[in-house]
């Protein structure tokens, strides 16, 4: 069985939200949700609400956890999976 490394990169908007809202979502919890989402996309049976987005967000995925949304894109090759978190915010603000 081959091992694949996972790289998670946060864009500035997502980093700022995580720094300001540690009481709502921690870096560790965001990372866990992203790892679960990647697992679900790879075929594992994970309990995470993930949707492939359409329209101006074509190519991105959305994770829903209560009133928080995590918008990310994923790139995969033979050795690595690179996840870029574009934005993390509350339901009404994340799509602006």
Secondary structure, DSSP 8 states (H G I E B T S, - for coil): ----EEEEEE-HHHHHHHHHTTTT--HHHHHHHHHHHHHHHTT-----EEEE--GGGTT-EEEEETTEEEEEEEEE-SSEEEEEEEEEEETTTTT-
